[in-house]
Amino acid sequence: MENSNGWLETPRANKITVAVIMTGGTIAKSYDPVEARLYNHETKVEDLIGELRTDDLDLTFIDLMHRDSLEIGDEERKIIVDQIDQSVRGFDAVLVTHGTDTLPDTAEELCSSIEQLDVPVVFTGAMIPHSIKGSDAAQNVTEALLALRMLSAGVYIVFHNRVLSLPGVRKDYENLTFEKVS
């Protein structure tokens, strides 16, 4: 049963299966001291989740792409949506890590591409890479994993202690977070 806010009345109590689809973005960036720049070539999200207690989750990591979200166009967005479509059929929940600049675009595309979802799909990311002190990555991923257990089927962005249902979410560039739009 769910309430009017999309929350389950009784959260899933048993071990749940979660597809973690990694697409790159700031959350996964690492610093290259030789070139003195950030790059997106490693599976930092898998490392981050590996540091958490996830005994009640059966996680499958899908290393889909290593892209800054500004490099995600229609073709990449279709690949992501297709992977989510495949994953919702075999898992209890789906977590998508994505760069923040075009994260709402991909989430909106998912909403318009798939008529009905039977599981929650949560998008999250970070404003500061996990590899840099002061990152919001661990907070956002931890909150997203908890939300997957408590949310009903649908598309959500979980970021900075907030759960935003789609459609109708945008990046707030001034406050470096996400917000619901009317």
KEZA-465741 format. One line per field, with one value per atom (N, C-alpha, C): atom name; x, y, z. Coordinates in Angstrom, 1 decimal, decimal comma, always signed. Example, Ala and Ser with C-alpha at 12.3 -4.5 7.8 and 13.67 -1.06 7.14 Angstrom:
2
a [N / CA / C / N / CA / C]
c1 [+13,2 / +12,3 / +13,2 / +12,8 / +13,7 / +12,9]
c2 [-5,7 / -4,5 / -3,3 / -2,2 / -1,1 / +0,0]
c3 [+7,8 / +7,8 / +7,8 / +7,1 / +7,1 / +7,9]
***
This chain:
182
a [N / CA / C / N / CA / C / N / CA / C / N / CA / C / N / CA / C / N / CA / C / N / CA / C / N / CA / C / N / CA / C / N / CA / C / N / CA / C / N / CA / C / N / CA / C / N / CA / C / N / CA / C / N / CA / C / N / CA / C / N / CA / C / N / CA / C / N / CA / C / N / CA / C / N / CA / C / N / CA / C / N / CA / C / N / CA / C / N / CA / C / N / CA / C / N / CA / C / N / CA / C / N / CA / C / N / CA / C / N / CA / C / N / CA / C / N / CA / C / N / CA / C / N / CA / C / N / CA / C / N / CA / C / N / CA / C / N / CA / C / N / CA / C / N / CA / C / N / CA / C / N / CA / C / N / CA / C / N / CA / C / N / CA / C / N / CA / C / N / CA / C / N / CA / C / N / CA / C / N / CA / C / N / CA / C / N / CA / C / N / CA / C / N / CA / C / N / CA / C / N / CA / C / N / CA / C / N / CA / C / N / CA / C / N / CA / C / N / CA / C / N / CA / C / N / CA / C / N / CA / C / N / CA / C / N / CA / C / N / CA / C / N / CA / C / N / CA / C / N / CA / C / N / CA / C / N / CA / C / N / CA / C / N / CA / C / N / CA / C / N / CA / C / N / CA / C / N / CA / C / N / CA / C / N / CA / C / N / CA / C / N / CA / C / N / CA / C / N / CA / C / N / CA / C / N / CA / C / N / CA / C / N / CA / C / N / CA / C / N / CA / C / N / CA / C / N / CA / C / N / CA / C / N / CA / C / N / CA / C / N / CA / C / N / CA / C / N / CA / C / N / CA / C / N / CA / C / N / CA / C / N / CA / C / N / CA / C / N / CA / C / N / CA / C / N / CA / C / N / CA / C / N / CA / C / N / CA / C / N / CA / C / N / CA / C / N / CA / C / N / CA / C / N / CA / C / N / CA / C / N / CA / C / N / CA / C / N / CA / C / N / CA / C / N / CA / C / N / CA / C / N / CA / C / N / CA / C / N / CA / C / N / CA / C / N / CA / C / N / CA / C / N / CA / C / N / CA / C / N / CA / C / N / CA / C / N / CA / C / N / CA / C / N / CA / C / N / CA / C / N / CA / C / N / CA / C / N / CA / C / N / CA / C / N / CA / C / N / CA / C / N / CA / C / N / CA / C / N / CA / C / N / CA / C / N / CA / C / N / CA / C / N / CA / C / N / CA / C / N / CA / C / N / CA / C / N / CA / C / N / CA / C / N / CA / C / N / CA / C / N / CA / C / N / CA / C / N / CA / C / N / CA / C / N / CA / C / N / CA / C / N / CA / C / N / CA / C / N / CA / C / N / CA / C / N / CA / C / N / CA / C / N / CA / C / N / CA / C / N / CA / C / N / CA / C / N / CA / C / N / CA / C / N / CA / C / N / CA / C / N / CA / C / N / CA / C / N / CA / C / N / CA / C / N / CA / C]
c1 [+0,8 / +0,0 / +0,9 / +0,4 / +1,2 / +0,3 / +1,0 / +0,2 / +0,2 / -0,3 / -0,4 / +0,9 / +1,9 / +3,3 / +4,2 / +3,7 / +4,5 / +5,3 / +5,1 / +5,8 / +5,0 / +5,7 / +5,0 / +4,5 / +3,3 / +2,8 / +3,7 / +4,1 / +5,0 / +6,2 / +7,4 / +8,6 / +9,0 / +9,6 / +10,1 / +11,0 / +10,6 / +11,4 / +12,4 / +12,2 / +13,2 / +14,3 / +15,3 / +16,4 / +15,8 / +16,2 / +15,7 / +16,9 / +16,5 / +17,5 / +17,5 / +18,7 / +18,8 / +19,8 / +19,4 / +20,3 / +20,9 / +22,2 / +22,9 / +23,5 / +22,9 / +23,3 / +24,2 / +25,5 / +26,4 / +26,7 / +26,5 / +26,7 / +27,8 / +28,5 / +29,5 / +29,1 / +29,4 / +29,1 / +30,1 / +29,8 / +30,7 / +30,9 / +29,9 / +30,0 / +31,2 / +31,5 / +32,5 / +33,8 / +34,0 / +35,2 / +36,4 / +37,6 / +38,8 / +39,8 / +40,7 / +41,7 / +43,0 / +43,4 / +44,6 / +45,7 / +46,7 / +47,7 / +48,7 / +48,9 / +49,8 / +49,2 / +47,9 / +47,3 / +46,6 / +46,6 / +46,0 / +44,5 / +43,7 / +42,3 / +41,5 / +40,2 / +39,3 / +38,9 / +38,8 / +38,4 / +37,3 / +36,7 / +35,6 / +35,9 / +36,8 / +37,2 / +37,0 / +36,6 / +36,6 / +35,2 / +35,0 / +33,7 / +33,7 / +33,8 / +33,8 / +32,5 / +31,4 / +30,2 / +30,2 / +30,7 / +30,8 / +31,7 / +32,8 / +33,7 / +33,0 / +32,2 / +31,5 / +30,4 / +29,7 / +28,7 / +29,3 / +30,5 / +31,3 / +31,7 / +31,7 / +32,0 / +30,8 / +29,6 / +28,4 / +28,0 / +27,2 / +26,5 / +25,3 / +25,4 / +24,2 / +23,8 / +23,8 / +23,5 / +22,2 / +21,2 / +19,9 / +19,6 / +20,6 / +20,5 / +21,3 / +20,7 / +21,4 / +21,7 / +22,9 / +23,3 / +23,9 / +23,5 / +24,1 / +24,6 / +25,9 / +26,4 / +26,5 / +26,0 / +26,0 / +26,8 / +28,0 / +28,9 / +28,6 / +27,6 / +27,0 / +27,9 / +28,3 / +29,2 / +29,9 / +30,9 / +31,7 / +31,6 / +30,5 / +30,3 / +30,0 / +30,6 / +30,1 / +28,7 / +27,8 / +26,4 / +26,3 / +27,2 / +27,2 / +27,5 / +28,0 / +28,3 / +27,2 / +26,1 / +25,0 / +24,0 / +23,8 / +22,9 / +21,7 / +21,0 / +19,8 / +20,2 / +21,4 / +21,8 / +22,2 / +22,9 / +23,3 / +22,1 / +21,2 / +20,0 / +19,1 / +19,1 / +18,3 / +19,0 / +20,3 / +21,0 / +20,6 / +20,6 / +20,3 / +18,9 / +18,0 / +16,5 / +16,3 / +17,0 / +16,8 / +17,4 / +18,5 / +19,0 / +18,1 / +17,5 / +16,6 / +15,4 / +14,9 / +13,7 / +14,0 / +15,2 / +15,6 / +15,7 / +16,3 / +16,5 / +15,3 / +14,3 / +13,0 / +12,3 / +12,6 / +12,0 / +12,6 / +13,8 / +14,5 / +14,9 / +14,6 / +15,0 / +13,9 / +14,0 / +13,0 / +13,1 / +14,2 / +14,5 / +15,7 / +15,7 / +16,8 / +17,4 / +18,7 / +19,4 / +20,3 / +20,1 / +20,9 / +21,8 / +23,1 / +24,0 / +24,3 / +24,2 / +24,2 / +24,7 / +25,4 / +25,8 / +24,6 / +24,9 / +23,7 / +23,2 / +24,0 / +23,5 / +22,4 / +22,4 / +21,4 / +20,6 / +20,8 / +20,1 / +18,6 / +18,0 / +16,5 / +16,1 / +16,9 / +16,5 / +16,4 / +17,3 / +17,2 / +16,1 / +15,8 / +14,7 / +13,4 / +13,3 / +12,1 / +11,9 / +13,0 / +12,9 / +12,4 / +12,8 / +12,3 / +10,8 / +10,4 / +8,9 / +8,1 / +8,6 / +7,8 / +8,0 / +9,0 / +9,3 / +8,7 / +8,5 / +8,0 / +6,7 / +5,6 / +4,3 / +4,1 / +4,4 / +4,2 / +5,4 / +5,9 / +6,9 / +6,4 / +6,9 / +6,5 / +7,4 / +8,5 / +9,5 / +9,9 / +10,5 / +11,0 / +12,3 / +12,5 / +13,7 / +14,2 / +15,4 / +15,9 / +17,2 / +17,2 / +18,4 / +19,1 / +20,4 / +21,2 / +22,5 / +23,3 / +24,6 / +25,3 / +26,2 / +26,9 / +27,3 / +27,4 / +27,9 / +29,4 / +29,9 / +31,4 / +31,8 / +32,8 / +33,2 / +33,4 / +33,1 / +33,3 / +34,8 / +35,7 / +37,1 / +37,6 / +36,8 / +37,2 / +36,6 / +37,4 / +36,9 / +35,7 / +34,7 / +33,5 / +32,4 / +32,6 / +31,7 / +30,3 / +29,3 / +28,0 / +27,6 / +28,5 / +28,2 / +27,7 / +28,4 / +28,0 / +26,6 / +26,4 / +25,0 / +24,0 / +24,1 / +23,1 / +22,9 / +24,0 / +23,8 / +23,2 / +23,6 / +23,0 / +21,5 / +21,1 / +19,7 / +18,9 / +19,5 / +18,9 / +18,6 / +19,6 / +19,4 / +18,3 / +18,2 / +17,1 / +15,8 / +15,8 / +14,5 / +14,0 / +14,9 / +14,5 / +13,7 / +14,0 / +13,3 / +11,9 / +11,7 / +10,5 / +9,5 / +10,0 / +9,2 / +8,4 / +7,2 / +6,4 / +7,0 / +6,5 / +6,9 / +6,8 / +7,8 / +7,8 / +9,3 / +9,4 / +10,7 / +10,9 / +12,1 / +12,4 / +13,9 / +14,1 / +15,5 / +15,7 / +16,7 / +17,0 / +18,3 / +18,3 / +19,5 / +19,3 / +20,4 / +20,5 / +19,3 / +19,0 / +17,9 / +16,5 / +16,4 / +15,0 / +14,7 / +13,4 / +12,9 / +12,0 / +12,3 / +11,5 / +10,9 / +9,6 / +9,0 / +8,9 / +9,1 / +9,0 / +7,6 / +7,2 / +7,9 / +7,9 / +8,7 / +8,7 / +9,8 / +11,0 / +12,2 / +13,2 / +13,9 / +15,0 / +16,2 / +17,4 / +18,6 / +18,5 / +18,8 / +18,8 / +20,3 / +20,7 / +22,1 / +22,6 / +21,7 / +22,1 / +22,4 / +21,6 / +21,8 / +22,5 / +22,8 / +23,5 / +22,8 / +21,5 / +20,7 / +19,6 / +18,5 / +17,4 / +16,1 / +15,2 / +13,9 / +12,8 / +11,6 / +10,4 / +9,9 / +9,4 / +8,8 / +7,3 / +6,6 / +5,1 / +4,7]
c2 [-1,2 / +0,0 / +1,2 / +2,3 / +3,5 / +4,7 / +5,7 / +6,9 / +7,9 / +9,0 / +10,0 / +10,6 / +10,5 / +11,0 / +10,0 / +8,8 / +7,8 / +6,9 / +7,1 / +6,3 / +5,1 / +3,9 / +2,7 / +2,8 / +2,3 / +2,3 / +1,4 / +0,2 / -0,7 / -0,9 / -0,3 / -0,4 / -1,9 / -2,2 / -3,5 / -4,0 / -5,1 / -5,6 / -6,6 / -7,3 / -8,4 / -7,9 / -8,7 / -8,3 / -8,0 / -6,9 / -6,5 / -6,5 / -6,8 / -6,7 / -5,4 / -4,8 / -3,5 / -3,5 / -3,0 / -2,7 / -1,3 / -1,2 / +0,1 / +0,4 / +1,3 / +1,7 / +2,9 / +2,8 / +3,9 / +4,5 / +5,8 / +6,5 / +7,5 / +7,7 / +8,7 / +9,9 / +11,0 / +12,3 / +12,7 / +13,8 / +14,3 / +13,3 / +12,6 / +11,6 / +10,6 / +10,3 / +9,3 / +9,8 / +11,1 / +11,7 / +11,5 / +11,3 / +11,2 / +12,2 / +12,6 / +13,6 / +12,9 / +13,4 / +12,9 / +13,9 / +13,6 / +14,6 / +14,9 / +14,0 / +14,2 / +15,3 / +15,2 / +16,1 / +17,3 / +17,2 / +18,2 / +18,5 / +17,4 / +17,5 / +16,3 / +16,6 / +15,5 / +14,7 / +13,4 / +12,5 / +11,5 / +10,8 / +10,0 / +8,6 / +7,8 / +6,5 / +5,4 / +5,6 / +4,6 / +4,4 / +3,2 / +3,0 / +3,4 / +4,6 / +5,2 / +4,9 / +4,8 / +4,5 / +3,1 / +2,2 / +0,8 / +0,9 / +1,6 / +1,8 / +2,4 / +3,5 / +4,2 / +3,3 / +2,6 / +1,7 / +0,5 / +0,1 / -0,9 / -0,5 / +0,8 / +1,3 / +1,3 / +1,1 / +1,1 / -0,2 / -0,3 / -1,6 / -1,8 / -2,8 / -3,1 / -4,5 / -5,1 / -6,5 / -6,9 / -5,9 / -6,3 / -5,9 / -5,7 / -5,4 / -6,4 / -6,9 / -7,7 / -6,8 / -6,3 / -5,3 / -5,9 / -5,4 / -5,7 / -4,4 / -4,3 / -3,0 / -3,1 / -2,2 / -2,1 / -0,9 / -1,1 / +0,0 / +0,4 / +1,2 / +1,5 / +2,5 / +3,5 / +4,5 / +5,4 / +6,1 / +7,0 / +8,4 / +9,1 / +10,4 / +11,5 / +12,6 / +13,8 / +14,1 / +14,6 / +14,7 / +15,7 / +16,6 / +17,5 / +16,8 / +15,6 / +14,7 / +13,8 / +13,8 / +12,9 / +13,6 / +13,1 / +13,6 / +12,6 / +12,7 / +11,9 / +10,4 / +10,1 / +8,8 / +8,1 / +8,8 / +8,2 / +8,1 / +9,1 / +9,0 / +7,8 / +7,5 / +6,3 / +5,0 / +5,0 / +3,8 / +3,6 / +4,8 / +4,7 / +4,3 / +4,9 / +4,5 / +3,0 / +2,6 / +1,1 / +0,2 / +0,6 / -0,2 / -0,2 / +0,9 / +1,0 / +0,1 / +0,2 / -0,6 / -2,1 / -2,6 / -4,0 / -4,3 / -3,4 / -3,6 / -3,7 / -2,9 / -2,9 / -4,2 / -5,0 / -6,3 / -7,4 / -7,2 / -8,2 / -7,9 / -6,6 / -6,2 / -5,6 / -5,5 / -4,9 / -3,3 / -2,8 / -1,4 / -1,1 / +0,2 / +0,6 / +1,9 / +2,0 / +3,2 / +3,6 / +4,9 / +5,4 / +6,5 / +6,4 / +7,5 / +8,2 / +9,6 / +10,4 / +11,7 / +12,4 / +13,7 / +14,7 / +15,7 / +16,6 / +17,5 / +17,9 / +18,9 / +18,4 / +17,1 / +16,6 / +15,5 / +15,3 / +14,3 / +14,4 / +15,6 / +15,8 / +15,4 / +15,7 / +15,4 / +13,9 / +13,1 / +11,7 / +11,1 / +11,6 / +11,2 / +11,5 / +12,7 / +13,1 / +12,2 / +11,9 / +11,0 / +9,6 / +9,1 / +7,8 / +7,9 / +9,0 / +9,2 / +9,1 / +9,7 / +9,8 / +8,5 / +7,7 / +6,6 / +5,3 / +5,2 / +4,0 / +4,3 / +3,7 / +4,0 / +3,7 / +2,5 / +2,1 / +1,4 / +1,8 / +1,2 / +0,4 / -0,8 / -1,6 / -1,6 / -0,8 / -0,7 / +0,8 / +1,2 / +2,6 / +2,7 / +3,8 / +4,1 / +5,4 / +5,4 / +6,6 / +7,1 / +8,3 / +9,0 / +9,8 / +9,7 / +10,5 / +10,8 / +11,6 / +12,0 / +12,8 / +13,7 / +14,6 / +15,9 / +16,9 / +18,2 / +18,2 / +17,4 / +17,3 / +15,9 / +15,6 / +14,2 / +13,4 / +12,1 / +11,3 / +11,3 / +11,5 / +11,4 / +12,7 / +13,7 / +15,0 / +15,2 / +15,7 / +16,0 / +17,0 / +16,7 / +17,5 / +17,1 / +16,0 / +15,5 / +15,2 / +15,4 / +15,0 / +13,6 / +12,9 / +11,7 / +10,6 / +10,4 / +9,3 / +9,6 / +10,9 / +11,2 / +10,9 / +11,4 / +11,2 / +9,7 / +8,9 / +7,5 / +6,8 / +7,1 / +6,4 / +6,7 / +8,0 / +8,4 / +7,7 / +7,6 / +7,0 / +5,5 / +4,8 / +3,4 / +3,2 / +4,0 / +4,0 / +4,2 / +5,2 / +5,6 / +4,5 / +3,7 / +2,6 / +1,6 / +1,4 / +0,5 / +1,0 / +2,3 / +2,9 / +3,5 / +3,7 / +4,3 / +3,3 / +3,7 / +2,9 / +3,1 / +2,4 / +2,4 / +3,8 / +4,2 / +5,6 / +6,0 / +7,3 / +7,9 / +9,0 / +9,0 / +10,0 / +10,5 / +11,7 / +12,2 / +12,3 / +11,7 / +11,8 / +12,5 / +13,6 / +14,5 / +15,4 / +15,5 / +16,5 / +16,4 / +15,2 / +14,9 / +15,2 / +15,1 / +15,3 / +14,2 / +13,9 / +13,0 / +13,7 / +13,8 / +14,6 / +13,6 / +13,6 / +12,7 / +13,4 / +12,6 / +13,2 / +12,8 / +13,6 / +14,7 / +16,0 / +17,0 / +18,3 / +18,6 / +18,2 / +18,5 / +19,2 / +20,1 / +20,8 / +21,0 / +21,2 / +21,5 / +23,0 / +23,3 / +24,6 / +25,0 / +25,8 / +26,1 / +27,1 / +27,9 / +28,9 / +28,2 / +27,2 / +26,5 / +25,1 / +24,8 / +23,5 / +22,3 / +22,2 / +21,1 / +20,9 / +20,2 / +20,0 / +20,6 / +20,9 / +21,5 / +21,0 / +21,0 / +20,7 / +21,9 / +21,8 / +22,9 / +22,7 / +23,8 / +23,8 / +23,5]
c3 [+0,0 / +0,0 / +0,0 / -0,7 / -0,6 / -0,2 / +0,3 / +0,7 / -0,5 / -0,3 / -1,4 / -1,8 / -1,0 / -1,4 / -2,1 / -2,4 / -3,0 / -2,1 / -0,8 / +0,2 / +0,5 / +0,6 / +1,0 / +2,4 / +2,7 / +4,1 / +5,0 / +4,4 / +5,0 / +4,2 / +4,6 / +3,7 / +3,5 / +2,4 / +2,1 / +3,3 / +3,9 / +5,1 / +4,7 / +3,6 / +3,3 / +2,4 / +2,2 / +1,3 / -0,1 / -0,7 / -2,0 / -3,0 / -4,2 / -5,3 / -5,9 / -6,1 / -6,7 / -7,8 / -8,9 / -10,1 / -9,8 / -9,8 / -9,7 / -11,0 / -11,8 / -13,1 / -13,0 / -13,4 / -13,2 / -14,6 / -14,7 / -16,0 / -16,0 / -14,8 / -14,7 / -13,9 / -14,4 / -13,7 / -12,6 / -12,0 / -11,0 / -9,8 / -9,5 / -8,4 / -8,6 / -9,8 / -10,2 / -10,6 / -10,6 / -11,1 / -10,1 / -10,7 / -10,0 / -10,4 / -9,6 / -9,9 / -10,5 / -11,6 / -12,3 / -12,0 / -11,1 / -10,7 / -11,9 / -12,8 / -13,9 / -14,8 / -15,2 / -16,1 / -15,3 / -14,0 / -13,1 / -13,5 / -13,7 / -14,1 / -13,5 / -13,5 / -13,1 / -14,3 / -14,1 / -15,2 / -14,7 / -15,7 / -15,4 / -16,0 / -15,4 / -15,9 / -15,0 / -13,7 / -12,7 / -12,2 / -11,5 / -10,9 / -9,5 / -9,2 / -7,9 / -7,1 / -7,7 / -7,0 / -6,4 / -7,1 / -6,6 / -5,3 / -5,4 / -4,2 / -3,0 / -3,3 / -2,3 / -1,6 / -2,4 / -1,9 / -1,1 / -1,6 / -0,9 / +0,6 / +0,8 / +2,2 / +3,1 / +2,6 / +3,3 / +3,8 / +4,8 / +5,3 / +4,5 / +3,6 / +2,7 / +2,8 / +4,0 / +4,2 / +3,7 / +3,7 / +3,3 / +1,8 / +1,1 / -0,4 / -1,2 / -2,2 / -3,2 / -4,4 / -4,5 / -5,4 / -6,7 / -7,8 / -9,1 / -9,7 / -10,0 / -10,5 / -12,1 / -12,7 / -14,2 / -14,6 / -15,0 / -15,4 / -16,9 / -17,0 / -18,4 / -19,2 / -18,6 / -19,3 / -18,3 / -18,8 / -17,9 / -18,6 / -18,4 / -19,1 / -18,1 / -18,4 / -17,8 / -18,3 / -17,5 / -18,0 / -19,1 / -19,2 / -20,4 / -21,7 / -21,6 / -22,8 / -23,0 / -22,2 / -22,5 / -23,3 / -24,5 / -25,5 / -25,7 / -26,7 / -27,0 / -27,1 / -27,8 / -28,0 / -26,7 / -25,8 / -24,5 / -23,6 / -23,7 / -22,9 / -23,2 / -24,5 / -25,0 / -24,4 / -24,4 / -23,8 / -22,4 / -21,6 / -20,2 / -20,0 / -20,7 / -20,6 / -20,9 / -22,0 / -22,4 / -21,3 / -20,6 / -19,5 / -18,3 / -18,0 / -16,9 / -17,2 / -18,5 / -18,9 / -18,7 / -19,1 / -18,9 / -17,4 / -16,6 / -15,2 / -14,3 / -14,7 / -13,9 / -13,9 / -14,9 / -15,1 / -14,2 / -13,8 / -13,0 / -11,6 / -11,2 / -9,9 / -9,1 / -7,8 / -6,9 / -7,0 / -7,4 / -7,4 / -8,3 / -8,8 / -9,6 / -9,1 / -9,0 / -8,6 / -9,8 / -10,2 / -11,4 / -10,8 / -11,0 / -10,7 / -12,0 / -11,9 / -13,1 / -12,8 / -13,8 / -13,6 / -13,5 / -12,7 / -12,3 / -13,4 / -14,3 / -15,3 / -16,2 / -16,6 / -17,4 / -16,7 / -15,4 / -14,7 / -14,9 / -14,7 / -14,8 / -16,3 / -17,3 / -18,6 / -18,8 / -18,3 / -18,4 / -17,6 / -16,4 / -15,6 / -16,3 / -16,9 / -17,6 / -18,9 / -19,5 / -20,7 / -20,3 / -19,1 / -18,6 / -18,4 / -17,8 / -17,5 / -18,8 / -19,8 / -21,1 / -21,9 / -21,7 / -22,5 / -22,0 / -20,7 / -20,1 / -19,4 / -19,9 / -19,4 / -17,9 / -17,5 / -16,1 / -15,6 / -14,5 / -13,8 / -12,6 / -12,4 / -11,3 / -10,1 / -10,2 / -9,1 / -9,0 / -7,9 / -7,8 / -8,6 / -9,3 / -10,0 / -9,4 / -8,8 / -8,1 / -8,8 / -9,2 / -9,7 / -8,6 / -8,6 / -7,7 / -8,3 / -7,6 / -8,1 / -7,0 / -7,4 / -6,4 / -7,1 / -6,3 / -6,8 / -6,6 / -5,7 / -5,5 / -5,6 / -6,4 / -6,6 / -5,2 / -5,2 / -4,1 / -3,6 / -4,5 / -4,2 / -3,6 / -3,4 / -2,9 / -1,5 / -0,6 / +0,8 / +0,7 / +1,5 / +1,5 / +0,5 / -0,2 / -1,2 / -0,5 / -1,3 / -0,9 / -1,5 / -2,1 / -2,7 / -1,8 / -0,7 / +0,3 / +0,9 / +1,2 / +1,7 / +0,7 / -0,5 / -1,6 / -1,9 / -2,0 / -2,3 / -1,1 / +0,1 / +1,3 / +1,3 / +1,1 / +1,1 / +0,0 / -1,2 / -2,3 / -2,0 / -1,4 / -1,1 / -0,1 / +0,9 / +1,8 / +1,2 / +0,3 / -0,4 / -1,2 / -1,9 / -2,7 / -1,9 / -0,6 / +0,2 / +0,6 / +0,6 / +1,1 / +0,1 / -1,2 / -2,2 / -3,0 / -3,4 / -4,4 / -5,8 / -6,7 / -8,1 / -8,6 / -9,4 / -10,0 / -10,2 / -10,6 / -10,9 / -9,9 / -9,3 / -8,3 / -8,4 / -7,9 / -7,7 / -6,2 / -5,7 / -4,2 / -4,1 / -3,4 / -3,4 / -2,2 / -1,4 / -0,3 / +0,6 / +1,1 / +2,1 / +1,6 / +0,2 / -0,3 / -1,4 / -1,4 / -2,4 / -3,3 / -4,6 / -5,5 / -6,6 / -6,7 / -7,7 / -9,1 / -10,1 / -11,5 / -12,1 / -13,1 / -13,7 / -12,9 / -13,4 / -12,8 / -11,8 / -12,2 / -11,3 / -12,2 / -11,6 / -12,3 / -11,4 / -12,0 / -11,2 / -10,8 / -9,5 / -9,0 / -9,0 / -10,0 / -10,1 / -9,1 / -8,6 / -7,5 / -6,2 / -5,8 / -4,5 / -4,7 / -5,9 / -6,2 / -5,6 / -6,0 / -5,6 / -6,6 / -6,3 / -7,2 / -6,5 / -7,4 / -6,9 / -7,7 / -7,1 / -7,8 / -8,5 / -9,7 / -10,4 / -10,6 / -10,6 / -10,7 / -12,1]
***
